[in-house]
C-alpha cells in the first residue's frame, strides 16, 4: 500500500511538473504561429491531505496508475497539446533563418492555401526582393518591417502581436495579405514588377 501511494505521488509530481512547464511555454509564446493560447492568471491545486483522499478519488487513481499518460482520455489531450506546442516552437525556430523561412512559407502556401509550386516560385522571388527572407528586415525610410515588409508593421497585429520576433507570424500575415489583395503570389509579383511595391 505504501509503495503504491509513493508511486502515485511521484507520478502526480511528474505530471504537475510537466503541466507547469507547458504553462511556462504557453506564457512565453502565447501567440506562436498565430495561435492564441488562453493562459489563466492563477493556477489553483487542491493537495490531498491523506492517503484516504487519494484512494477515494477513482479518477485520480486511474490517471496516476497508468504508466502511459496517453492511455487516458485526459492524458491523450495533454499529449496532443504538448505535441502542438513543440511543433509550433520548432516551426518558429526553423523560420528564423532565410532557408528555414522559405521551407515554412512553402509548406503553408502549398498545404494550407492549396497553391502550386509555380506560386511558391513567385513568392520566393517577391520576398527575396523585399527582405531576403530576413524576419528582422526593416526599411529605414518607410518603416516597412519583416519578411513580407508590412507597412505599417503594426498591420501584422491582425495575425498576432508577436510579429517583431516571430517569423511565422510575418509569413502568415504576408500570405493572408497576398491572398486578400492579389489572390496569388504571382499576381503580387506582377504588381511589384510594375510599381516596385505590392
PLY file of the C-alpha trace (Angstrom):
ply
format ascii 1.0
element vertex 198
property float x
property float y
property float z
element edge 197
property int vertex1
property int vertex2
end_header
0.00 0.00 0.00
2.78 2.39 0.99
4.78 1.77 -2.24
1.63 2.22 -4.38
0.94 5.53 -2.63
4.57 6.63 -3.09
4.47 5.66 -6.78
1.20 7.55 -7.18
2.70 10.64 -5.52
5.77 10.54 -7.78
3.56 10.35 -10.86
1.46 13.21 -9.53
4.55 15.37 -9.04
5.82 14.48 -12.53
2.50 15.32 -14.16
2.29 18.66 -12.34
5.91 19.39 -13.30
5.17 18.80 -16.96
1.97 20.85 -16.67
3.88 23.74 -15.12
6.48 23.55 -17.91
3.76 23.64 -20.54
2.16 26.60 -18.81
5.51 28.38 -18.84
5.97 27.70 -22.57
2.42 28.87 -23.27
3.10 32.05 -21.29
6.35 32.78 -23.11
4.99 32.04 -26.58
1.27 32.82 -26.30
0.80 33.64 -29.93
3.32 31.47 -31.69
2.18 30.62 -35.15
-0.84 32.85 -34.76
-2.37 30.54 -32.18
-3.70 32.40 -29.21
-3.44 30.23 -26.11
-5.51 31.33 -23.18
-3.42 31.23 -20.03
-5.10 31.53 -16.64
-3.63 34.19 -14.38
-3.56 31.81 -11.39
-3.32 28.07 -11.01
-5.08 26.52 -8.06
-4.37 22.99 -6.92
-6.03 21.19 -4.08
-3.45 18.94 -2.44
-4.80 15.73 -0.90
-4.43 15.73 2.91
-4.24 11.98 3.40
-3.94 8.66 1.64
-7.68 8.11 2.19
-8.50 11.08 -0.04
-6.28 9.74 -2.85
-7.79 6.28 -2.57
-11.35 7.60 -2.64
-10.82 9.66 -5.79
-11.08 7.00 -8.50
-10.31 9.43 -11.33
-7.00 10.40 -9.72
-6.07 6.80 -9.03
-6.84 5.73 -12.61
-4.91 8.67 -14.05
-1.84 8.13 -11.89
-1.97 4.34 -12.18
-1.28 4.50 -15.91
2.35 4.19 -16.97
1.48 5.60 -20.40
-0.04 9.04 -19.95
-1.61 8.92 -23.43
-3.63 5.84 -22.40
-6.14 8.01 -20.53
-8.52 10.47 -22.15
-7.09 13.49 -20.33
-3.55 12.20 -20.91
-4.19 11.91 -24.65
-5.45 15.51 -24.78
-2.44 16.68 -22.76
-0.06 14.74 -25.03
-1.56 16.22 -28.19
-1.37 19.76 -26.75
2.26 19.18 -25.79
3.00 17.93 -29.32
1.31 21.01 -30.81
3.37 23.41 -28.67
6.53 21.51 -29.59
5.68 21.61 -33.31
4.90 25.34 -33.23
8.16 26.07 -31.40
10.19 24.06 -33.93
8.49 25.86 -36.82
9.26 29.29 -35.33
12.90 28.39 -34.70
13.28 26.98 -38.22
11.84 30.17 -39.75
14.45 32.37 -38.05
16.86 31.62 -40.92
16.12 32.58 -44.55
16.27 28.95 -45.71
14.01 27.83 -42.86
11.57 30.69 -43.52
11.33 29.57 -47.16
10.56 26.00 -46.07
7.87 27.14 -43.62
6.30 29.51 -46.17
6.31 26.83 -48.86
4.64 24.35 -46.53
1.92 26.84 -45.53
1.43 28.02 -49.13
1.07 24.51 -50.57
-0.72 22.76 -47.70
-2.97 25.46 -46.24
-3.63 27.71 -49.24
-3.52 24.95 -51.86
-1.27 26.92 -54.23
1.07 25.34 -56.76
4.85 25.13 -56.90
4.73 27.94 -59.51
3.10 30.25 -56.96
5.83 29.42 -54.44
8.47 30.42 -57.01
6.74 33.80 -57.43
6.54 34.20 -53.63
10.22 33.34 -53.31
11.19 35.97 -55.89
8.91 38.59 -54.33
10.08 38.18 -50.73
13.72 37.79 -51.77
13.43 41.26 -53.34
11.59 42.66 -50.34
13.60 41.31 -47.39
15.85 38.42 -48.47
13.61 36.38 -46.13
15.03 38.14 -43.07
12.40 38.47 -40.34
14.39 41.36 -38.80
14.47 43.33 -42.08
13.34 46.93 -41.70
13.15 49.67 -44.30
14.61 52.75 -42.60
12.87 55.23 -44.86
9.36 53.74 -44.95
9.28 51.69 -41.74
8.20 48.51 -43.55
9.13 45.50 -41.46
9.70 41.77 -41.68
9.80 39.10 -44.36
6.78 40.48 -46.22
7.69 44.14 -45.48
4.38 45.11 -43.90
3.70 48.84 -43.96
2.87 49.91 -41.37
4.35 46.98 -39.50
1.55 47.07 -36.93
-0.80 45.67 -39.61
0.56 42.26 -38.61
-1.30 42.56 -35.28
-4.27 41.09 -37.14
-2.45 37.73 -37.09
-0.61 38.10 -33.78
1.10 40.69 -31.63
4.45 38.86 -31.68
5.25 39.95 -35.25
8.53 41.65 -34.22
10.08 38.37 -33.09
8.06 35.62 -34.77
8.87 34.94 -38.43
5.91 32.55 -38.76
3.53 35.37 -37.80
5.13 37.51 -40.52
4.81 34.71 -43.10
1.18 34.05 -42.20
0.37 37.76 -42.37
2.13 38.10 -45.74
0.29 35.14 -47.26
-3.01 36.43 -45.89
-2.32 39.90 -47.33
-1.41 38.49 -50.75
-4.44 36.21 -50.92
-6.85 39.01 -49.93
-5.34 41.78 -52.06
-3.90 39.95 -55.11
-5.33 36.41 -54.88
-1.97 34.79 -55.74
1.74 35.39 -55.17
2.33 35.59 -58.97
-0.18 38.46 -59.24
1.52 40.20 -56.30
4.90 39.75 -58.02
3.50 41.23 -61.25
2.32 44.28 -59.27
5.78 44.59 -57.70
7.41 44.49 -61.15
5.12 47.34 -62.33
5.29 49.56 -59.27
8.31 48.38 -57.21
5.95 47.64 -54.30
2.97 45.40 -53.72
0 1
1 2
2 3
3 4
4 5
5 6
6 7
7 8
8 9
9 10
10 11
11 12
12 13
13 14
14 15
15 16
16 17
17 18
18 19
19 20
20 21
21 22
22 23
23 24
24 25
25 26
26 27
27 28
28 29
29 30
30 31
31 32
32 33
33 34
34 35
35 36
36 37
37 38
38 39
39 40
40 41
41 42
42 43
43 44
44 45
45 46
46 47
47 48
48 49
49 50
50 51
51 52
52 53
53 54
54 55
55 56
56 57
57 58
58 59
59 60
60 61
61 62
62 63
63 64
64 65
65 66
66 67
67 68
68 69
69 70
70 71
71 72
72 73
73 74
74 75
75 76
76 77
77 78
78 79
79 80
80 81
81 82
82 83
83 84
84 85
85 86
86 87
87 88
88 89
89 90
90 91
91 92
92 93
93 94
94 95
95 96
96 97
97 98
98 99
99 100
100 101
101 102
102 103
103 104
104 105
105 106
106 107
107 108
108 109
109 110
110 111
111 112
112 113
113 114
114 115
115 116
116 117
117 118
118 119
119 120
120 121
121 122
122 123
123 124
124 125
125 126
126 127
127 128
128 129
129 130
130 131
131 132
132 133
133 134
134 135
135 136
136 137
137 138
138 139
139 140
140 141
141 142
142 143
143 144
144 145
145 146
146 147
147 148
148 149
149 150
150 151
151 152
152 153
153 154
154 155
155 156
156 157
157 158
158 159
159 160
160 161
161 162
162 163
163 164
164 165
165 166
166 167
167 168
168 169
169 170
170 171
171 172
172 173
173 174
174 175
175 176
176 177
177 178
178 179
179 180
180 181
181 182
182 183
183 184
184 185
185 186
186 187
187 188
188 189
189 190
190 191
191 192
192 193
193 194
194 195
195 196
196 197
